[in-house]
């Protein structure tokens, strides 16, 4: 599960620092602001295309190394 995937940001809550990404193949995955590659304030906008890796987290699948596509 370490290959990069492409998806679309389903929603992201700046105040809480997390959201979900709709994958092209598979169920939606959780994304936390710490998983977004960048410096400063890290956020995502609904509808943005992103690439990411899917990993098994404590509560299920989650996105890591999230970058704008």
N, CA, C and O atoms as a GROMACS GRO file, in nm:
protein
  276
    1UNK      N    1   0.081  -0.120   0.000
    1UNK     CA    2   0.000   0.000   0.000
    1UNK      C    3   0.085   0.126   0.000
    1UNK      O    4   0.037   0.231   0.041
    2UNK      N    5   0.209   0.120  -0.044
    2UNK     CA    6   0.295   0.237  -0.038
    2UNK      C    7   0.301   0.314  -0.170
    2UNK      O    8   0.366   0.418  -0.176
    3UNK      N    9   0.234   0.267  -0.275
    3UNK     CA   10   0.233   0.338  -0.401
    3UNK      C   11   0.148   0.464  -0.390
    3UNK      O   12   0.048   0.467  -0.317
    4UNK      N   13   0.188   0.569  -0.463
    4UNK     CA   14   0.112   0.694  -0.461
    4UNK      C   15  -0.019   0.678  -0.538
    4UNK      O   16  -0.025   0.610  -0.640
    5UNK      N   17  -0.121   0.743  -0.487
    5UNK     CA   18  -0.252   0.742  -0.550
    5UNK      C   19  -0.293   0.886  -0.579
    5UNK      O   20  -0.234   0.980  -0.526
    6UNK      N   21  -0.393   0.901  -0.663
    6UNK     CA   22  -0.450   1.032  -0.693
    6UNK      C   23  -0.594   1.033  -0.644
    6UNK      O   24  -0.665   0.934  -0.654
    7UNK      N   25  -0.635   1.147  -0.591
    7UNK     CA   26  -0.772   1.160  -0.543
    7UNK      C   27  -0.815   1.305  -0.541
    7UNK      O   28  -0.742   1.394  -0.584
    8UNK      N   29  -0.936   1.327  -0.488
    8UNK     CA   30  -0.994   1.461  -0.480
    8UNK      C   31  -1.034   1.487  -0.335
    8UNK      O   32  -1.092   1.401  -0.269
    9UNK      N   33  -1.004   1.607  -0.287
    9UNK     CA   34  -1.041   1.643  -0.150
    9UNK      C   35  -1.194   1.649  -0.141
    9UNK      O   36  -1.259   1.728  -0.209
   10UNK      N   37  -1.249   1.564  -0.056
   10UNK     CA   38  -1.395   1.559  -0.035
   10UNK      C   39  -1.437   1.677   0.053
   10UNK      O   40  -1.529   1.751   0.020
   11UNK      N   41  -1.368   1.692   0.165
   11UNK     CA   42  -1.385   1.808   0.252
   11UNK      C   43  -1.265   1.817   0.346
   11UNK      O   44  -1.198   1.717   0.372
   12UNK      N   45  -1.239   1.938   0.397
   12UNK     CA   46  -1.130   1.959   0.491
   12UNK      C   47  -1.171   2.073   0.584
   12UNK      O   48  -1.210   2.180   0.538
   13UNK      N   49  -1.162   2.049   0.714
   13UNK     CA   50  -1.200   2.148   0.815
   13UNK      C   51  -1.072   2.212   0.869
   13UNK      O   52  -0.996   2.148   0.941
   14UNK      N   53  -1.049   2.340   0.835
   14UNK     CA   54  -0.928   2.410   0.880
   14UNK      C   55  -0.922   2.419   1.032
   14UNK      O   56  -0.814   2.405   1.090
   15UNK      N   57  -1.035   2.443   1.096
   15UNK     CA   58  -1.037   2.460   1.242
   15UNK      C   59  -0.997   2.332   1.314
   15UNK      O   60  -0.928   2.337   1.416
   16UNK      N   61  -1.040   2.218   1.262
   16UNK     CA   62  -1.008   2.090   1.326
   16UNK      C   63  -0.882   2.026   1.268
   16UNK      O   64  -0.822   1.939   1.332
   17UNK      N   65  -0.840   2.069   1.149
   17UNK     CA   66  -0.716   2.019   1.091
   17UNK      C   67  -0.724   1.882   1.026
   17UNK      O   68  -0.623   1.812   1.016
   18UNK      N   69  -0.842   1.843   0.983
   18UNK     CA   70  -0.853   1.714   0.916
   18UNK      C   71  -0.969   1.714   0.818
   18UNK      O   72  -1.051   1.805   0.816
   19UNK      N   73  -0.972   1.609   0.735
   19UNK     CA   74  -1.080   1.593   0.638
   19UNK      C   75  -1.069   1.457   0.572
   19UNK      O   76  -1.011   1.364   0.627
   20UNK      N   77  -1.127   1.446   0.452
   20UNK     CA   78  -1.126   1.320   0.379
   20UNK      C   79  -1.095   1.342   0.232
   20UNK      O   80  -1.130   1.445   0.174
   21UNK      N   81  -1.029   1.244   0.174
   21UNK     CA   82  -0.996   1.244   0.031
   21UNK      C   83  -1.071   1.129  -0.034
   21UNK      O   84  -1.070   1.017   0.016
   22UNK      N   85  -1.136   1.158  -0.147
   22UNK     CA   86  -1.201   1.054  -0.227
   22UNK      C   87  -1.096   0.996  -0.320
   22UNK      O   88  -1.035   1.067  -0.399
   23UNK      N   89  -1.076   0.866  -0.310
   23UNK     CA   90  -0.978   0.798  -0.394
   23UNK      C   91  -1.040   0.763  -0.529
   23UNK      O   92  -1.162   0.749  -0.540
   24UNK      N   93  -0.955   0.749  -0.631
   24UNK     CA   94  -1.004   0.707  -0.762
   24UNK      C   95  -1.047   0.560  -0.758
   24UNK      O   96  -1.142   0.521  -0.825
   25UNK      N   97  -0.976   0.480  -0.678
   25UNK     CA   98  -1.008   0.338  -0.664
   25UNK      C   99  -1.003   0.301  -0.518
   25UNK      O  100  -0.895   0.282  -0.461
   26UNK      N  101  -1.119   0.289  -0.456
   26UNK     CA  102  -1.121   0.249  -0.316
   26UNK      C  103  -1.200   0.346  -0.231
   26UNK      O  104  -1.250   0.447  -0.279
   27UNK      N  105  -1.210   0.313  -0.102
   27UNK     CA  106  -1.287   0.396  -0.010
   27UNK      C  107  -1.217   0.528   0.021
   27UNK      O  108  -1.096   0.540   0.002
   28UNK      N  109  -1.293   0.626   0.069
   28UNK     CA  110  -1.236   0.754   0.110
   28UNK      C  111  -1.133   0.730   0.221
   28UNK      O  112  -1.143   0.634   0.297
   29UNK      N  113  -1.035   0.820   0.229
   29UNK     CA  114  -0.933   0.808   0.333
   29UNK      C  115  -0.925   0.938   0.414
   29UNK      O  116  -0.944   1.047   0.362
   30UNK      N  117  -0.897   0.922   0.542
   30UNK     CA  118  -0.879   1.032   0.636
   30UNK      C  119  -0.750   1.105   0.604
   30UNK      O  120  -0.651   1.042   0.566
   31UNK      N  121  -0.748   1.237   0.620
   31UNK     CA  122  -0.625   1.314   0.605
   31UNK      C  123  -0.615   1.415   0.719
   31UNK      O  124  -0.711   1.487   0.748
   32UNK      N  125  -0.499   1.418   0.783
   32UNK     CA  126  -0.470   1.514   0.890
   32UNK      C  127  -0.375   1.618   0.835
   32UNK      O  128  -0.295   1.589   0.746
   33UNK      N  129  -0.382   1.741   0.888
   33UNK     CA  130  -0.299   1.848   0.833
   33UNK      C  131  -0.150   1.816   0.840
   33UNK      O  132  -0.074   1.865   0.756
   34UNK      N  133  -0.107   1.735   0.935
   34UNK     CA  134   0.035   1.699   0.945
   34UNK      C  135   0.081   1.614   0.828
   34UNK      O  136   0.201   1.604   0.802
   35UNK      N  137  -0.013   1.551   0.756
   35UNK     CA  138   0.021   1.466   0.642
   35UNK      C  139   0.039   1.546   0.513
   35UNK      O  140   0.080   1.491   0.411
   36UNK      N  141   0.008   1.677   0.517
   36UNK     CA  142   0.019   1.762   0.398
   36UNK      C  143   0.163   1.810   0.387
   36UNK      O  144   0.217   1.868   0.482
   37UNK      N  145   0.225   1.788   0.271
   37UNK     CA  146   0.363   1.831   0.249
   37UNK      C  147   0.365   1.982   0.230
   37UNK      O  148   0.291   2.035   0.147
   38UNK      N  149   0.450   2.051   0.306
   38UNK     CA  150   0.462   2.196   0.293
   38UNK      C  151   0.505   2.258   0.424
   38UNK      O  152   0.523   2.190   0.524
   39UNK      N  153   0.522   2.390   0.420
   39UNK     CA  154   0.559   2.463   0.540
   39UNK      C  155   0.450   2.565   0.571
   39UNK      O  156   0.368   2.597   0.485
   40UNK      N  157   0.451   2.615   0.693
   40UNK     CA  158   0.350   2.713   0.731
   40UNK      C  159   0.215   2.648   0.752
   40UNK      O  160   0.205   2.531   0.790
   41UNK      N  161   0.110   2.725   0.725
   41UNK     CA  162  -0.027   2.676   0.745
   41UNK      C  163  -0.061   2.577   0.635
   41UNK      O  164  -0.063   2.612   0.517
   42UNK      N  165  -0.087   2.454   0.673
   42UNK     CA  166  -0.116   2.348   0.576
   42UNK      C  167  -0.266   2.319   0.575
   42UNK      O  168  -0.324   2.287   0.679
   43UNK      N  169  -0.326   2.332   0.458
   43UNK     CA  170  -0.469   2.312   0.444
   43UNK      C  171  -0.500   2.259   0.305
   43UNK      O  172  -0.416   2.264   0.215
   44UNK      N  173  -0.621   2.209   0.288
   44UNK     CA  174  -0.670   2.162   0.158
   44UNK      C  175  -0.806   2.225   0.133
   44UNK      O  176  -0.877   2.261   0.227
   45UNK      N  177  -0.841   2.236   0.007
   45UNK     CA  178  -0.971   2.291  -0.032
   45UNK      C  179  -1.054   2.183  -0.100
   45UNK      O  180  -1.000   2.101  -0.174
   46UNK      N  181  -1.183   2.184  -0.075
   46UNK     CA  182  -1.273   2.089  -0.139
   46UNK      C  183  -1.257   2.094  -0.290
   46UNK      O  184  -1.254   2.202  -0.350
   47UNK      N  185  -1.245   1.977  -0.352
   47UNK     CA  186  -1.233   1.967  -0.497
   47UNK      C  187  -1.091   1.967  -0.550
   47UNK      O  188  -1.070   1.940  -0.668
   48UNK      N  189  -0.990   1.996  -0.465
   48UNK     CA  190  -0.852   1.994  -0.511
   48UNK      C  191  -0.809   1.852  -0.546
   48UNK      O  192  -0.848   1.757  -0.478
   49UNK      N  193  -0.730   1.839  -0.652
   49UNK     CA  194  -0.671   1.710  -0.688
   49UNK      C  195  -0.540   1.697  -0.611
   49UNK      O  196  -0.461   1.790  -0.605
   50UNK      N  197  -0.519   1.581  -0.551
   50UNK     CA  198  -0.400   1.556  -0.472
   50UNK      C  199  -0.342   1.418  -0.502
   50UNK      O  200  -0.411   1.329  -0.551
   51UNK      N  201  -0.214   1.403  -0.471
   51UNK     CA  202  -0.151   1.271  -0.473
   51UNK      C  203  -0.110   1.240  -0.330
   51UNK      O  204  -0.082   1.331  -0.252
   52UNK      N  205  -0.105   1.112  -0.296
   52UNK     CA  206  -0.079   1.072  -0.158
   52UNK      C  207  -0.047   0.924  -0.151
   52UNK      O  208  -0.065   0.849  -0.247
   53UNK      N  209   0.003   0.883  -0.034
   53UNK     CA  210   0.022   0.742  -0.004
   53UNK      C  211  -0.083   0.703   0.098
   53UNK      O  212  -0.120   0.784   0.184
   54UNK      N  213  -0.131   0.580   0.090
   54UNK     CA  214  -0.230   0.530   0.186
   54UNK      C  215  -0.157   0.438   0.285
   54UNK      O  216  -0.085   0.346   0.244
   55UNK      N  217  -0.178   0.464   0.413
   55UNK     CA  218  -0.118   0.382   0.518
   55UNK      C  219  -0.227   0.340   0.616
   55UNK      O  220  -0.334   0.400   0.622
   56UNK      N  221  -0.199   0.235   0.692
   56UNK     CA  222  -0.292   0.189   0.795
   56UNK      C  223  -0.265   0.268   0.922
   56UNK      O  224  -0.157   0.258   0.980
   57UNK      N  225  -0.362   0.346   0.967
   57UNK     CA  226  -0.350   0.421   1.091
   57UNK      C  227  -0.418   0.347   1.205
   57UNK      O  228  -0.466   0.235   1.186
   58UNK      N  229  -0.422   0.409   1.322
   58UNK     CA  230  -0.485   0.347   1.439
   58UNK      C  231  -0.635   0.325   1.419
   58UNK      O  232  -0.692   0.230   1.473
   59UNK      N  233  -0.698   0.413   1.341
   59UNK     CA  234  -0.844   0.404   1.323
   59UNK      C  235  -0.882   0.369   1.181
   59UNK      O  236  -0.997   0.388   1.142
   60UNK      N  237  -0.789   0.317   1.103
   60UNK     CA  238  -0.820   0.280   0.965
   60UNK      C  239  -0.723   0.343   0.867
   60UNK      O  240  -0.617   0.394   0.905
   61UNK      N  241  -0.760   0.339   0.740
   61UNK     CA  242  -0.672   0.392   0.636
   61UNK      C  243  -0.664   0.544   0.644
   61UNK      O  244  -0.763   0.612   0.671
   62UNK      N  245  -0.543   0.595   0.619
   62UNK     CA  246  -0.526   0.739   0.617
   62UNK      C  247  -0.422   0.778   0.513
   62UNK      O  248  -0.338   0.698   0.474
   63UNK      N  249  -0.430   0.904   0.469
   63UNK     CA  250  -0.339   0.956   0.368
   63UNK      C  251  -0.214   1.012   0.434
   63UNK      O  252  -0.221   1.072   0.541
   64UNK      N  253  -0.100   0.993   0.369
   64UNK     CA  254   0.029   1.049   0.412
   64UNK      C  255   0.096   1.111   0.291
   64UNK      O  256   0.064   1.078   0.177
   65UNK      N  257   0.191   1.202   0.316
   65UNK     CA  258   0.269   1.266   0.209
   65UNK      C  259   0.176   1.326   0.102
   65UNK      O  260   0.196   1.305  -0.018
   66UNK      N  261   0.075   1.400   0.147
   66UNK     CA  262  -0.025   1.459   0.057
   66UNK      C  263   0.034   1.581  -0.013
   66UNK      O  264   0.087   1.672   0.051
   67UNK      N  265   0.022   1.583  -0.146
   67UNK     CA  266   0.070   1.694  -0.228
   67UNK      C  267  -0.035   1.728  -0.332
   67UNK      O  268  -0.112   1.642  -0.374
   68UNK      N  269  -0.038   1.855  -0.374
   68UNK     CA  270  -0.129   1.894  -0.482
   68UNK      C  271  -0.084   1.825  -0.609
   68UNK      O  272   0.035   1.815  -0.637
   69UNK      N  273  -0.181   1.777  -0.688
   69UNK     CA  274  -0.150   1.705  -0.812
   69UNK      C  275  -0.117   1.803  -0.923
   69UNK      O  276  -0.089   1.761  -1.035
   0.00000   0.00000   0.00000
